[in-house]
Amino acid sequence: MLKAQYARRSVLAAVTGLAASAVFVISASAAEDKGKKKGGALSYIQFDPLNAALTLFQGRRKIISVEFGLDVPDAALHSRAEKSILILRDAYLTWLTVYAASLPPEAAPNPDMIEAAMQRETDRVLGRPGARLVLGTVMVT
């Protein structure tokens, strides 16, 4: 009976040791992944999609949605961009809302124009060039 208790304790100790080492490996892996960002590179800042309403014929509405991010390799500018995310989002959304309101009914949005205007807003808000806007998806639903 006594040998069975020791056997169970040693099995339990072995299982506990394996579980503890598995937790350590998972924690180390999570800490390693924490340095990586959603967009991949450390210099990339991913933004949530922006949405603006389009008015079509007879008062119908559609939504224009823009997915994008910023690639900011300069560390000082990257820090400034991360601190200015809300200001950047406001500038982008203000421009996109005006653009969507001025689009002729049933016209498709121009991704090149959207990218150029959002890049100008980025440079204006950050105070200097160096952050490159990366346009992902422009869709109308």
C-alpha positions in Angstrom: 0.0 0.0 0.0 2.8 2.4 0.9 4.6 1.7 -2.3 1.5 2.4 -4.3 1.2 5.9 -2.6 4.8 6.7 -3.5 4.3 5.5 -7.0 1.2 7.7 -7.4 3.1 10.7 -5.9 6.0 10.2 -8.3 3.6 10.0 -11.3 1.8 13.1 -10.0 5.2 14.9 -9.6 6.2 13.9 -13.1 2.9 15.1 -14.6 3.1 18.3 -12.6 6.7 18.9 -13.9 5.6 18.3 -17.5 2.7 20.7 -17.1 5.0 23.3 -15.5 7.5 23.0 -18.3 4.7 23.2 -20.9 3.4 26.4 -19.3 7.0 27.8 -19.4 7.3 27.0 -23.1 3.9 28.6 -23.9 4.8 31.7 -21.8 8.1 32.1 -23.6 6.4 31.7 -27.0 3.8 34.3 -26.0 6.4 36.7 -24.9 8.3 36.2 -28.2 5.1 36.8 -30.2 4.2 39.9 -28.1 6.9 41.8 -29.9 5.3 41.1 -33.2 2.4 43.1 -34.4 -0.7 42.2 -36.3 0.5 43.4 -39.6 3.8 41.5 -39.5 6.7 43.9 -39.4 7.6 45.8 -36.2 7.4 49.1 -38.1 3.8 48.5 -39.2 0.8 50.0 -37.5 -2.5 48.4 -38.4 -5.6 50.6 -38.2 -9.2 49.4 -37.8 -11.2 49.8 -41.0 -12.9 53.2 -41.7 -16.5 53.4 -42.9 -18.4 56.3 -44.5 -21.9 56.5 -46.0 -22.5 56.9 -49.7 -25.9 58.3 -50.9 -27.2 56.8 -54.1 -30.2 57.6 -56.3 -33.6 57.8 -54.5 -32.0 58.2 -51.1 -30.5 54.7 -50.9 -27.3 54.4 -48.9 -24.2 52.3 -49.2 -21.1 52.1 -47.0 -17.6 52.6 -48.3 -15.0 50.7 -46.1 -11.3 51.2 -46.2 -8.7 48.9 -44.6 -5.2 50.3 -44.3 -2.1 50.6 -42.1 1.1 52.7 -41.8 4.7 51.5 -42.4 6.9 53.7 -40.3 10.5 52.5 -40.2 11.9 55.5 -38.4 11.7 54.8 -34.6 11.0 58.4 -33.5 8.3 58.9 -36.2 6.9 55.5 -35.3 6.5 56.5 -31.7 4.9 59.8 -32.8 2.5 57.9 -35.1 1.5 55.5 -32.3 0.7 58.4 -30.0 -1.3 60.1 -32.8 -3.5 57.2 -33.8 -6.7 58.9 -32.8 -5.8 62.2 -34.5 -4.8 60.3 -37.6 -8.1 58.3 -37.6 -10.1 61.5 -37.2 -8.2 63.1 -40.1 -8.8 60.1 -42.3 -12.4 59.7 -41.4 -13.1 63.4 -42.0 -11.6 63.3 -45.4 -13.3 60.0 -46.3 -16.7 61.3 -45.2 -16.4 64.4 -47.4 -15.1 62.2 -50.3 -18.0 59.8 -50.0 -20.5 62.6 -49.8 -19.1 64.2 -53.0 -19.0 61.0 -55.0 -21.5 61.0 -57.9 -24.3 58.4 -57.4 -23.4 54.9 -58.6 -19.7 55.9 -59.2 -17.0 53.6 -57.9 -14.5 55.0 -55.4 -11.0 55.8 -56.7 -8.4 53.9 -54.6 -5.5 55.9 -56.0 -7.2 59.2 -54.9 -8.0 57.7 -51.5 -4.4 56.6 -50.9 -2.9 59.9 -52.1 -5.3 61.9 -49.9 -4.7 59.7 -46.8 -1.0 59.9 -47.4 -1.2 63.8 -47.4 -3.2 63.6 -44.1 -0.6 61.3 -42.6 2.2 63.7 -43.5 0.2 66.7 -42.2 -0.7 65.1 -38.9 2.8 63.7 -38.2 4.5 66.9 -39.3 6.9 65.4 -41.8 7.0 62.6 -44.4 8.5 59.2 -43.6 5.4 57.2 -42.8 4.1 55.3 -45.8 0.3 54.6 -46.0 -0.4 51.0 -47.1 -3.9 50.7 -48.5 -5.5 47.3 -48.1 -9.1 47.0 -49.3 -11.5 49.6 -50.5 -15.0 48.2 -50.9 -18.6 49.4 -51.2 -21.3 47.4 -49.5 
